[in-house]
Amino acid sequence: MLRPMHIPARILRKHAMDVVPSLRNQTEREVQREETILKAAACLIARFGAAAISFTNLATAIKISPATMRKHFTDLDALIGEMMRRHLSAISQAIGAVPRDAPDRQRKQRVAYIEATRCLGAPTQAHLILITYRTILAEDERISVEEIRNVIGDTLGRENPEGTLHLLDSPCFDIDQIEAMLTAASTARRQFAPPRTATPEPPTALEPPAKISLDLPKISRLETQGGPLCQPRKLQPRDRPERPVPDDDLQRLLADPRGPPASIAALRSALARSVGKQALLLEKRSKNFGAAVAD
C-alpha cells in the first residue's frame, strides 16, 4: 500500500494565514519571544551549522518548549527562511536610505550594503547564514528569499546583478576594489559586445502572382470536332509499300468453278511458285521503300 504524501506544516500554515489573516496577529510578548528565538538561532547556526542542530535541541538551548517554538516556526527551514527575509529587508532599508538626488548614488548604495552585511571586515551572522544556506533552503522558502535578493541586485548593479552581489559578499574586497572591477567589467562588456543590427522591417503583404497570357492560335469548333486537326495524316503512296497481290496461277486455281485442283501435288507446286515470286517482289519493293525514306 502506498504511503500518503504529507504536506509540510510550514506550507499548511502559510495557506491557513492567507485564508484567516487573524492568525498573523501576535501579542507583544509573542513578538519579543520571536525576536529572541531568531537572535539566539542565528548565533548558534552560524557557529555550529544547521546540520548539527535539531529543532528540539535548539528549543532546549533557548529554554522554551518545542511546542512553544513550533507556535512561531514549524521547522528549521521556516526559521532560517524568516531569518533570511528579515536580514534582506534590513539591507533594503539601508540601501533605500540613500537620497535619490545624492551624487554617485549607486556607489553610496553599495557602501550601505557593505555596512549592513559586514562587521569588522567579516560577514555578520545573519549574512553568513544567507550566503551558506540560501541555495539549500527548502524551495517554498527559497522563492521569497530570491525575490528580495534579486531586487537588491538590480538596484546595485543593473548590468550584472549576480556578479555585483558576489563581489559585495566577498570580504576580501573593499569598496574601491569592487568599484574598479565593476568599471573594468562594464568597459569590457561594452567593448566586446556584438554590434546592434538594424531592426528588420515588418514583412509586407504578398502580392498576387501576375497572370500569364499565352498567345496560342485559335482553333475553330469544326477543327476540334472531327476537323482537319483531329484527323490522322494520310500516308502518301510513296510513304507506304503496296500490298502484295497473289500470283495469277494461284488465283486461277482458287477461282476454278470446278473446285480444288485434281491433285495435291499440282496445288503444292502452284503455291511454291507463288511464294517464290512474292518473296522476290517483296524484296524489291522493300528496297524501293528504304530508298524513298532515305530521300
C-alpha positions in Angstrom: 0.0 0.0 0.0 1.3 3.4 -0.9 2.1 5.8 1.9 0.2 9.1 1.7 2.4 12.1 1.0 2.3 14.6 3.9 2.5 18.3 3.1 5.0 20.2 5.4 3.4 22.1 8.2 5.0 25.3 7.2 3.2 25.2 3.8 -0.1 24.5 5.5 0.4 27.3 8.0 1.0 29.8 5.2 -2.2 28.8 3.4 -4.1 29.0 6.7 -2.8 32.5 7.3 -3.8 33.6 3.8 -7.3 32.2 4.5 -7.6 33.5 8.1 -5.5 36.7 8.4 -6.2 37.0 12.1 -3.7 34.1 12.6 -0.9 36.5 11.9 -1.8 38.6 14.9 0.7 38.4 17.8 0.8 39.8 21.2 3.7 42.0 22.4 5.1 39.0 24.4 4.9 36.7 21.3 6.8 39.3 19.3 9.5 39.6 21.9 9.8 35.8 22.1 10.1 35.5 18.3 12.9 38.1 18.3 14.7 36.1 21.0 14.4 32.9 19.1 15.7 34.4 15.8 18.7 36.1 17.6 19.7 33.0 19.5 19.2 30.7 16.5 21.3 32.9 14.3 24.2 32.8 16.7 24.0 29.0 17.2 23.5 28.2 13.5 26.3 30.5 12.4 28.7 28.9 14.9 27.8 25.2 14.8 26.0 24.9 11.4 22.4 23.9 10.7 23.2 20.3 10.1 24.5 19.9 13.7 21.4 21.4 15.3 18.0 19.8 15.6 14.8 21.6 16.2 14.3 20.1 19.7 17.9 20.9 20.8 17.5 24.4 19.6 14.4 24.9 21.6 16.1 23.4 24.7 19.0 25.7 24.2 16.7 28.8 24.1 14.9 27.4 27.3 11.5 27.1 25.7 9.5 24.0 24.9 9.4 22.6 21.4 5.6 23.1 21.3 6.0 26.8 22.1 8.7 27.2 19.5 6.6 25.4 16.8 3.9 28.0 17.5 6.3 30.6 15.9 8.2 28.4 13.4 7.1 24.9 12.3 10.6 23.6 11.5 14.2 24.7 10.8 13.5 25.7 7.2 10.8 28.1 8.3 13.1 29.5 11.0 16.1 30.0 8.6 13.8 31.4 5.8 12.3 34.0 8.2 15.8 34.9 9.4 17.0 35.5 5.7 13.9 37.6 4.8 14.4 39.9 7.8 18.1 40.3 7.0 17.4 41.2 3.4 14.6 43.6 4.5 17.2 45.4 6.7 19.6 45.6 3.7 16.8 47.0 1.5 16.1 49.7 4.1 19.8 50.6 4.4 20.0 51.0 0.6 16.8 52.9 0.4 18.0 55.4 2.9 20.4 56.9 0.4 18.8 60.1 -1.1 17.7 59.9 -4.7 19.5 63.1 -5.6 22.7 62.1 -3.9 25.8 62.3 -6.2 27.2 58.9 -7.2 24.2 57.3 -5.6 24.9 53.8 -6.8 28.3 53.8 -5.1 26.8 55.0 -1.9 24.2 52.3 -2.1 26.9 49.7 -2.4 28.7 51.2 0.6 25.4 50.9 2.6 25.2 47.2 1.5 28.7 46.5 2.8 28.0 48.3 6.1 24.8 46.3 6.6 26.4 42.9 5.8 29.9 43.2 7.4 31.1 43.6 10.9 34.8 44.3 11.5 35.6 43.1 7.9 33.7 39.8 8.2 30.1 38.9 7.3 27.6 39.2 10.0 26.0 36.1 11.5 22.7 36.7 9.5 24.6 37.3 6.3 26.8 34.3 6.7 23.7 32.2 7.1 22.3 33.8 3.9 25.4 33.0 1.9 25.8 29.5 3.2 22.2 28.1 3.3 20.4 30.1 0.6 20.9 27.5 -2.2 19.9 24.5 0.0 16.9 26.1 1.6 13.5 24.4 1.0 12.0 25.5 -2.3 8.9 27.1 -0.9 11.1 29.3 1.4 13.8 30.0 -1.2 11.4 31.6 -3.6 10.5 34.5 -1.4 14.2 34.9 -0.4 15.4 35.0 -4.0 12.8 37.6 -5.0 14.0 40.1 -2.4 17.6 39.4 -3.2 17.0 39.9 -7.0 15.5 43.3 -6.3 18.6 44.3 -4.3 20.9 43.0 -7.1 19.1 45.0 -9.7 19.4 48.2 -7.6 23.1 47.8 -7.0 24.2 46.6 -10.5 21.7 46.5 -13.3 24.2 45.3 -15.9 25.4 42.3 -13.8 23.3 41.9 -10.6 24.6 38.5 -9.7 28.2 39.5 -10.2 27.8 42.7 -8.2 26.3 40.8 -5.3 29.1 38.2 -5.5 31.8 40.9 -5.2 30.0 42.7 -2.4 29.6 39.4 -0.5 33.4 38.8 -0.7 35.0 40.1 2.5 38.5 40.2 0.8 37.5 43.2 -1.4 36.8 46.8 -0.2 34.6 49.3 -1.9 37.4 50.8 -4.0 38.5 47.4 -5.4 34.9 46.5 -6.1 34.2 49.7 -8.0 37.4 49.3 -10.0 36.4 45.7 -11.0 32.8 46.7 -11.9 34.1 49.6 -14.0 36.5 47.3 -15.9 33.9 44.6 -16.4 31.4 47.2 -17.7 34.0 48.7 -20.1 35.0 45.2 -21.4 31.3 44.3 -21.9 30.7 47.3 -24.0 33.9 46.9 -26.0 33.3 43.3 -26.9 29.5 43.4 -27.2 28.3 42.4 -30.7 27.1 45.4 -32.8 23.4 46.0 -32.8 21.7 45.1 -36.0 19.1 47.2 -37.6 15.6 46.2 -36.8 14.2 44.3 -39.7 11.3 45.8 -41.4 8.0 44.0 -41.0 7.1 41.8 -43.9 4.8 43.3 -46.4 1.7 41.6 -47.7 2.4 39.2 -50.6 1.2 40.5 -53.9 -0.9 38.1 -56.1 1.1 36.5 -58.9 0.8 38.2 -62.3 -1.4 36.5 -64.8 0.5 34.7 -67.6 -1.0 35.1 -71.1 -0.1 32.7 -73.8 -0.6 33.7 -77.4 -2.0 30.5 -78.8 -3.6 30.1 -82.2 -7.3 30.0 -82.1 -8.9 26.7 -83.0 -12.3 26.6 -84.6 -15.0 24.4 -83.3 -15.0 22.4 -86.5 -11.4 21.6 -86.1 -11.9 20.3 -82.6 -14.9 18.2 -83.6 -13.6 16.0 -86.3 -11.9 18.7 -88.3 -8.5 18.5 -90.0 -6.6 18.8 -86.7 -8.3 15.7 -85.3 -7.9 13.5 -88.4 -4.8 11.3 -88.8 -2.4 12.2 -91.6 -2.9 10.1 -94.6 0.2 8.3 -95.9 1.2 9.1 -99.5 1.7 6.3 -101.9 5.5 6.9 -101.7 5.4 6.5 -97.9 3.9 3.0 -97.7 4.6 -0.1 -99.7 1.9 -1.7 -101.8 0.2 -4.9 -100.6 1.4 -8.0 -102.4 -1.0 -9.4 -105.0 -1.5 -13.2 -105.2 0.1 -14.9 -108.2 -2.1 -15.3 -111.3 -1.8 -19.0 -111.4 -2.8 -19.3 -107.8 -5.8 -17.1 -108.3 -6.8 -19.1 -111.3 -6.6 -22.4 -109.4 -8.5 -21.0 -106.4 -11.2 -19.4 -108.6 -11.8 -22.5 -110.7 -15.6 -23.3 -110.6 -14.9 -27.0 -110.8 -13.5 -26.9 -107.2 -9.9 -27.5 -105.9 -7.3 -29.0 -108.2 -7.3 -32.6 -109.1 -4.1 -33.4 -107.2 -2.4 -32.1 -104.2 0.9 -32.1 -106.0 -0.4 -29.5 -108.5 -1.6 -27.3 -105.6 1.8 -27.5 -103.9 3.7 -26.7 -107.0 1.5 -23.7 -107.6 1.9 -22.5 -104.0 5.7 -22.9 -104.3 5.9 -20.8 -107.4 3.6 -18.2 -105.9 5.7 -17.9 -102.7 8.9 -17.6 -104.6 7.5 -14.8 -106.8 6.1 -13.0 -103.8 9.4 -13.2 -102.0 11.3 -11.6 -104.9 8.6 -8.9 -105.2 8.7 -8.1 -101.5 12.5 -7.8 -101.5 12.4 -5.5 -104.5 9.7 -3.3 -103.0 11.4 -3.1 -99.6 14.5 -1.8 -101.3 12.5 0.9 -103.1 10.7 1.8 -99.8 14.1 2.2 -98.0 15.4 4.4 -100.7 12.3 6.6 -100.6 12.6 7.0 -96.8 16.3 7.9 -97.1 15.4 10.7 -99.5 
